[in-house]
Amino acid sequence: MSIHATAIVHESASVHPEAEIGPYAVIGESVVIGAGTRVGAHALVDGPTVLGEGNIVHPHAALGGPPQDLKYAGERTRLIVGSRNVFREFMTAHRGTVTGHGETVIGDDNLFMAYSHVAHDCVIGNRTVFANSASLSGHVVVEDDVVLGGFVAVRQFCRVGRFSYVGGMTPVNKDVLPFTWTSSDRDTKAYKINGVGLSRKGYSAERVASLQKAYRILYRNRHDHAAALAALGELAASAPDVQVLLDFITGSKAGIHGA
């Protein structure tokens, strides 16, 4: 175990022998740190928080702080983090609330750039990228393989669908469709399928083409919701990715940033 002499580690914290704690870092009460995780100089990990294996917490990041919720009254809630995540400088992630589901959850292999923020009760999937200052309000769900551009702001209770790309400076106040490129260059809407990103993730040309066809259906029927759903249902019978898109639309409670 490598714990710098100037670090402060609470007696109730559990730090794996293969973890590293840097100079002036603070590890709070009821924190669990897994093997290979490195906490940099002046970083804070408050508790109750669980950090899995191989995470990198850069200097001045602050994880596991109390939620920014006026209803929070000191209840024992948690931040749960998986493995191999990177938290860059001044990134913040807060614990859950009892009025939510009691914990904030972050999966594996995510990159959180400087000044990004994950609020209370959010659920983050795997392999996401939060560019600088991308911020989530409470209770947001971000599915796998999402990229949020710089200064993206997501309203509470929204969902961001898998493999979507949200352009920088975009205000998100409705659900973001999976597989799409969504931007507020003019209006905040899904402008196209995120074909480049999907190809980089191993999607075949055929799978991308089926999603592009689904996007055209949404665009043509943007003023006729029922017709769009019916046409997507027909296409989904032979295209599982389109079924994912359709399920996301029909399950939306906040409305969607459509085509």
C-alpha positions in Angstrom: 0.0 0.0 0.0 1.3 3.4 -0.9 -0.2 6.2 1.2 1.7 9.5 1.3 2.6 10.7 4.7 0.6 13.9 4.3 -2.6 12.1 3.2 -5.6 11.9 5.6 -7.3 8.5 5.7 -10.3 8.0 8.0 -10.0 5.0 10.3 -13.2 3.5 8.9 -11.9 3.6 5.3 -10.8 0.5 3.5 -7.9 1.0 1.1 -6.6 -2.0 -0.9 -2.9 -2.8 -0.4 -2.3 -2.2 -4.1 -4.0 1.2 -4.1 -2.1 4.5 -4.0 -3.1 7.7 -2.1 -1.2 10.9 -3.1 0.1 13.9 -1.1 -2.6 15.8 0.9 -5.4 13.6 -0.5 -8.4 13.1 1.9 -10.1 9.7 2.1 -13.3 10.0 4.2 -15.5 7.9 6.4 -16.8 4.6 5.0 -14.8 4.8 1.7 -13.7 1.6 0.0 -10.9 1.8 -2.6 -10.1 -1.1 -4.8 -6.9 -2.6 -6.1 -4.8 -0.4 -8.5 -6.9 2.7 -7.9 -4.8 5.9 -7.6 -6.0 9.0 -5.8 -3.9 12.1 -6.7 -2.6 15.0 -4.7 -5.3 17.1 -3.0 -8.1 14.9 -4.2 -11.1 14.2 -2.0 -13.0 10.9 -1.7 -15.8 11.3 0.8 -18.1 8.6 2.0 -19.9 6.3 1.9 -18.3 5.7 -1.4 -17.0 2.6 -3.2 -14.3 2.9 -5.9 -13.6 -0.3 -7.8 -10.3 -1.4 -9.3 -7.9 0.6 -11.5 -9.6 4.0 -11.2 -7.5 7.2 -11.6 -8.6 10.2 -9.5 -6.6 13.3 -10.6 -5.6 16.1 -8.3 -8.4 18.2 -6.9 -11.2 15.9 -8.0 -13.9 15.6 -5.4 -16.0 12.3 -5.3 -18.7 11.2 -2.9 -19.7 14.6 -1.5 -23.2 15.2 -0.1 -25.9 15.9 -2.7 -26.7 19.5 -3.7 -30.4 19.0 -2.7 -32.2 21.2 -0.2 -34.2 18.2 1.0 -31.0 16.3 1.9 -30.8 16.0 5.7 -27.6 14.0 6.2 -29.1 10.6 5.4 -26.6 7.8 4.7 -26.5 7.5 1.0 -23.7 6.3 -1.4 -21.6 6.8 -4.5 -20.8 3.5 -6.3 -18.1 3.6 -8.9 -16.9 0.6 -11.0 -13.5 0.1 -12.5 -11.0 1.8 -14.8 -12.6 5.2 -14.7 -10.6 8.4 -15.1 -11.7 11.5 -13.1 -9.8 14.6 -14.2 -9.0 17.7 -12.2 -11.9 19.4 -10.3 -14.4 16.8 -11.5 -17.2 16.3 -9.0 -19.6 13.4 -8.3 -22.1 13.4 -5.5 -23.9 10.7 -3.4 -27.6 9.8 -3.8 -30.6 10.9 -1.9 -33.3 9.0 0.0 -35.9 10.8 -2.2 -34.1 9.2 -5.2 -32.8 5.7 -5.1 -30.2 6.3 -2.4 -27.1 6.1 -4.5 -25.3 7.5 -7.5 -23.9 4.8 -9.8 -21.0 5.1 -12.3 -20.0 2.0 -14.4 -16.7 1.1 -15.9 -14.2 2.7 -18.4 -15.6 6.2 -18.3 -13.6 9.4 -18.8 -14.7 12.5 -16.9 -12.8 15.5 -18.1 -12.0 18.6 -15.9 -14.9 20.4 -14.2 -17.5 17.8 -15.3 -20.2 17.0 -12.8 -22.4 14.0 -11.9 -25.2 15.0 -9.6 -27.1 12.9 -7.0 -29.0 9.7 -8.0 -27.6 9.7 -11.6 -26.8 6.4 -13.2 -23.9 6.3 -15.7 -23.2 3.3 -17.9 -19.9 2.2 -19.4 -17.3 3.7 -21.8 -18.8 7.2 -21.7 -16.9 10.5 -22.2 -17.8 13.7 -20.4 -15.9 16.6 -22.0 -14.9 19.6 -20.0 -17.7 21.0 -17.8 -20.3 18.6 -19.1 -22.8 18.5 -16.2 -25.8 16.4 -15.1 -28.6 17.4 -12.9 -30.0 14.9 -10.5 -31.6 11.6 -11.4 -30.2 11.5 -15.0 -29.5 8.2 -16.8 -26.6 8.1 -19.3 -26.5 4.8 -21.1 -23.3 3.1 -22.5 -20.9 4.6 -25.0 -22.3 8.2 -24.8 -20.2 11.3 -25.6 -21.2 14.6 -24.0 -19.4 17.6 -25.5 -18.0 20.5 -23.5 -20.5 22.5 -21.4 -23.4 20.2 -22.2 -26.0 20.6 -19.4 -28.6 17.9 -18.8 -31.9 18.6 -17.0 -32.9 16.4 -14.1 -34.7 13.0 -14.8 -33.7 13.0 -18.5 -32.1 10.0 -20.2 -29.3 10.0 -22.8 -29.5 7.0 -25.0 -26.6 4.6 -25.8 -24.1 5.5 -28.5 -25.4 9.1 -28.8 -23.2 12.1 -29.2 -24.3 15.4 -27.8 -22.5 18.5 -29.3 -20.8 21.0 -27.1 -22.8 23.8 -25.5 -26.1 21.9 -26.0 -28.8 22.3 -23.4 -30.6 19.0 -22.9 -34.1 19.3 -21.4 -35.6 16.2 -23.0 -34.4 12.6 -23.6 -31.6 12.2 -26.2 -32.3 9.4 -28.7 -29.8 6.5 -28.8 -27.4 6.3 -31.8 -27.9 10.0 -32.8 -25.9 13.1 -33.1 -27.8 15.7 -31.1 -26.8 19.4 -31.2 -28.2 22.9 -30.6 -26.4 24.5 -33.5 -29.9 25.8 -34.5 -32.5 23.9 -32.5 -31.7 21.2 -30.0 -32.6 18.1 -31.9 -31.2 14.9 -33.4 -29.6 16.0 -36.7 -28.4 12.6 -37.9 -27.3 9.2 -36.8 -23.9 9.1 -35.1 -22.5 7.0 -37.9 -18.8 7.7 -37.3 -19.0 6.9 -33.6 -21.0 3.7 -34.3 -18.4 2.6 -36.8 -15.6 3.2 -34.3 -17.5 1.0 -31.9 -17.6 -1.9 -34.3 -21.1 -1.4 -35.9 -21.3 -2.8 -39.4 -22.3 -0.7 -42.4 -25.6 -2.7 -42.5 -26.5 -1.8 -38.8 -25.7 1.9 -39.4 -27.8 1.9 -42.5 -30.8 0.5 -40.7 -30.5 3.2 -38.1 -30.1 5.9 -40.8 -33.3 4.5 -42.4 -35.0 4.8 -38.9 -33.8 8.4 -38.7 -35.4 9.2 -42.1 -38.6 7.7 -40.9 -38.6 10.0 -37.8 -37.8 13.0 -39.9 -40.5 12.4 -42.5 -43.1 11.8 -39.8 -41.9 14.4 -37.3 -45.4 15.9 -37.1 -47.1 12.5 -37.0 -46.0 10.6 -33.9 -48.3 7.6 -34.5 -47.1 7.1 -38.1 -43.5 7.3 -37.0 -43.9 4.6 -34.4 -45.8 2.4 -36.8 -43.1 2.6 -39.4 -40.4 2.1 -36.9 -42.2 -1.0 -35.6 -42.1 -2.5 -39.1 -38.4 -1.8 -39.6 -37.6 -3.1 -36.0 -38.8 -6.6 -37.0 -35.6 -7.1 -38.9 -33.3 -4.6 -37.2 -32.7 -5.1 -33.4 -31.0 -1.7 -33.1 -34.1 0.0 -34.4 -36.1 -1.9 -31.7 -33.8 -0.4 -29.1 -34.5 3.0 -30.6 -38.3 2.3 -30.6 -38.3 1.1 -27.0 -36.4 4.2 -25.9 -39.0 6.5 -27.6 -42.0 4.7 -26.2 -40.5 4.6 -22.8 -39.7 8.3 -22.7 -41.4 10.3 -19.9 -39.6 13.6 -20.6 -40.2 13.7 -24.3 -37.3 13.3 -26.8 -35.1 15.6 -28.8 -36.3 14.1 -32.1 -35.4 14.6 -35.7 
